[in-house]
Amino acid sequence: MRIPDTIEPDHILSALNEIKRLGEQSIPKKRKSTKYDVLYENKRFPPKYVVCLAKKYVDQVVLPPRFNGGAPTNNFLEARGFKIVDKDGKPWGFSVDPEDESRIFEEGRRKYKRHLSIERDSRVSRLAKAKRWREVGAFRCDVCGFDFYEVYGNRGYRYIEAHHTVPVSQLKKGQRTRLVDIALVCSNCHRMLHKTRPWLSIRDLSRVRKRS
């Protein structure tokens, strides 16, 4: 069972505030966290329970805990702007084995792989950029408004990255991408959109950014 994409940052905030208002005693004993917590306003909350409760603010139905906790849940919450820490307070995803810090790693080995790839048609990105330039005369990130030309001068002139809002894995053979499926974003926001699966929408990332 996957975590529904309909759960947005505002729903998660509502769930956190509900638990905060009712107190820790409102969390069922079996739903308390064992390894990781959501850190919110200097208080800790069980990630999986937060997600289940957040669903109630989507359609009035609490999500059954049949989805995987741990990495999938933590990534889902982190991608929406919430901080996950372990019981020692270390950020999720950055735990390091002390032995690794002094280890020497061999890099640069070449590997040859045979794989099936699904290719994007670059023409739709070029057309989307041309349409935006024709209509606006500038390239500003659809999430944060960053303009490469304003910051980097001629080096950033007419530069922007094209983000396909429909993942390639969801495209069926022969399915066409429309111009409305292309968002124009800066490099930072593009990375954040792709950081975890499922991808955030442009609207969700904008909300995460405004809250932080």
Secondary structure, 3 states (H helix, E strand, C coil): CCCCCCCCHHHHHHHHHHHHHHCHHHCCHHHCCCCEEEEECCEEECHHHHHHHHCHHHHCCCCCCCCCCCHHHHHHHHHCCCEEEECCCCECCCCCCHHHHHCCCCCCCCCCCCCCCCCCCHHHHHHHHHHHHHHHCCCCCCCCCCCHHHHHHHHHCCCCEEEECCCHHHCCCCCCCCHHHEEEECHHHHHHHHCCCCCCCHHHHHHHHHHC
